[in-house]
Amino acid sequence: MKETATLNQLSAKNGVIIAIVIVVLSLVIHFINPMMPYTNFWVQIGIFVLCISLLVYSGKSIRTELGGYWSFGDAFKSFLIIALILTAATTLYNILLMTVIDPGLPAKAAAAMEESQRSMMGKMGMSDEQIDEALAKAGSMEEKLKITPKNIITSFGVGLAIYSVIALILAAILKKNPPLFKSGVEE
């Protein structure tokens, strides 16, 4: 029972730390250029790689704190706790960002994303009619970015699903079962 409490506490602590790092980084990027996370693929990849790196580091530190070993189940549970905290924090951050900090962001980001997509499709040789048709099929980006109950639930669900898959992968990689037999000769 004590090990479970320790696992939960360590996971929660690491989840809060990772969430703070990601939210602060997102705020810094927003104040540098609010459109960067929506139009720059490398910024998105960089944040994702940083998040994975922080998760791996957290997993290794939790495993070390627990004595150097943890089962797949404990590792998965730990990463799920972190994922839940991270998803809740980033969802709350996005709500505050788009309603309090920068209420005009959904419209500005949608326009920037559409322009970026138009440019990319144009470079691929698509005609203006094909681009307009593709963007019409994708739907209104502004409606997808607006803060509505449906969008909040969808964002939270998708985020949690993505982090759950990452949790499965990291738990499989970072699990470490104790040896069955002690090595060395006993006297």
C-alpha positions in Angstrom: 0.0 0.0 0.0 2.8 2.4 0.8 4.5 1.7 -2.5 1.2 2.6 -4.3 0.9 5.9 -2.4 4.5 6.7 -3.2 4.0 5.8 -6.9 0.9 8.1 -7.0 2.7 10.9 -5.3 5.7 10.7 -7.5 3.6 10.5 -10.6 1.5 13.5 -9.5 4.5 15.6 -8.7 6.2 14.8 -12.0 2.9 15.5 -13.9 2.6 18.9 -12.3 6.2 19.7 -13.1 5.9 18.7 -16.8 2.6 20.6 -17.1 4.2 23.7 -15.7 7.1 23.4 -18.1 4.9 22.9 -21.1 2.5 25.7 -20.2 5.3 28.2 -19.5 7.0 27.3 -22.8 3.7 27.7 -24.6 3.2 31.1 -23.0 6.7 32.2 -24.0 6.1 31.0 -27.6 2.7 32.8 -27.6 4.3 36.1 -26.5 7.1 35.8 -29.1 4.7 35.0 -31.9 1.1 33.8 -31.2 0.8 32.2 -34.7 4.0 30.1 -34.4 2.4 27.0 -32.7 -0.3 26.9 -35.4 1.8 27.5 -38.5 5.3 26.3 -37.7 5.7 22.5 -38.0 9.1 22.6 -36.3 7.8 24.3 -33.2 5.1 21.6 -32.9 7.7 18.9 -33.3 10.0 20.6 -30.8 7.3 20.8 -28.1 6.4 17.1 -28.7 10.0 16.0 -28.4 10.5 18.0 -25.3 7.3 16.5 -23.8 8.5 12.9 -24.6 11.9 13.7 -23.2 10.4 15.0 -19.9 8.2 11.9 -19.7 11.1 9.6 -20.2 13.2 11.4 -17.6 10.3 11.4 -15.2 9.7 7.7 -15.7 13.4 6.9 -15.1 13.4 9.1 -11.9 10.2 7.5 -10.6 11.6 4.0 -11.2 14.8 4.9 -9.4 12.8 6.3 -6.4 10.9 3.0 -6.2 14.1 1.0 -5.9 15.1 0.6 -9.6 12.3 -1.7 -10.6 8.7 -1.4 -11.6 6.2 -3.6 -13.4 4.6 -2.7 -16.7 1.3 -2.1 -14.8 3.0 0.3 -12.3 4.8 2.1 -15.1 1.6 2.4 -17.1 -0.4 3.7 -14.1 2.3 6.2 -13.4 2.3 7.6 -16.9 -1.5 7.7 -17.0 -1.5 9.8 -13.9 1.0 12.1 -15.5 -1.0 12.1 -18.7 -4.2 13.0 -16.9 -2.5 16.0 -15.1 -0.8 17.1 -18.3 -4.0 16.9 -20.4 -6.1 18.7 -17.8 -3.4 21.5 -17.4 -3.0 22.1 -21.1 -6.8 22.1 -21.7 -7.2 24.6 -18.9 -4.3 26.7 -20.3 -6.0 26.7 -23.8 -9.3 27.8 -22.3 -7.6 30.7 -20.5 -5.4 31.5 -23.5 -8.4 31.8 -25.9 -10.9 33.4 -23.6 -8.8 35.6 -21.2 -5.3 36.2 -22.5 -6.0 36.5 -26.2 -9.8 36.2 -27.1 -9.1 37.0 -30.7 -6.7 34.1 -31.1 -9.1 31.5 -32.6 -9.9 33.9 -35.6 -6.3 34.9 -36.0 -4.9 31.4 -35.8 -7.6 30.1 -38.2 -6.7 32.7 -40.8 -2.9 32.0 -40.4 -3.5 28.2 -40.6 -5.6 28.6 -43.7 -2.9 30.8 -45.4 -0.2 28.3 -44.4 -2.3 25.4 -45.8 -3.0 27.3 -49.0 0.7 28.0 -49.5 1.6 24.4 -48.9 -1.0 23.1 -51.2 0.0 25.6 -53.9 3.6 24.4 -53.6 2.3 20.9 -54.2 0.8 22.1 -57.5 -2.8 22.2 -56.6 -5.1 24.6 -58.4 -7.0 27.3 -56.6 -10.2 25.4 -57.1 -8.7 22.2 -55.6 -7.3 24.2 -52.6 -10.7 25.8 -52.0 -12.4 22.4 -52.2 -9.9 20.8 -49.8 -10.2 23.6 -47.3 -14.0 23.4 -47.5 -13.9 19.7 -46.8 -11.7 20.3 -43.8 -14.3 22.7 -42.3 -14.0 25.9 -40.5 -10.8 26.0 -38.5 -12.1 28.9 -36.4 -15.0 26.8 -35.3 -12.6 24.0 -34.3 -10.5 26.4 -32.3 -13.3 28.3 -30.5 -13.8 27.4 -26.8 -17.1 25.5 -26.7 -18.1 22.7 -24.4 -17.9 20.2 -27.3 -14.4 21.5 -28.3 -13.2 21.3 -24.7 -14.4 17.7 -24.3 -13.0 16.7 -27.7 -9.6 18.3 -27.0 -9.4 16.7 -23.6 -10.4 13.3 -25.0 -8.0 13.4 -27.9 -5.2 14.7 -25.7 -5.7 11.9 -23.2 -6.0 9.3 -25.9 -2.7 10.4 -27.4 -0.9 10.5 -24.0 -2.4 7.1 -23.2 -0.8 5.6 -26.3 2.5 7.3 -25.4 2.1 5.9 -21.8 1.7 2.4 -23.2 4.8 2.7 -25.3 6.9 4.3 -22.5 5.7 1.8 -19.9 6.8 -1.1 -22.2 10.2 0.5 -22.7 10.9 1.6 -19.2 9.5 -1.3 -17.2 12.1 -3.2 -15.3 11.3 -6.3 -13.3 13.5 -7.5 -10.4 15.7 -10.5 -11.1 14.2 -13.8 -10.3 17.3 -15.0 -8.5 20.0 -13.0 -6.7 23.3 -13.2 -8.5 26.4 -14.3 -6.7 27.2 -17.1 -4.3 25.5 -17.2 -1.0 27.4 -18.6 2.0 
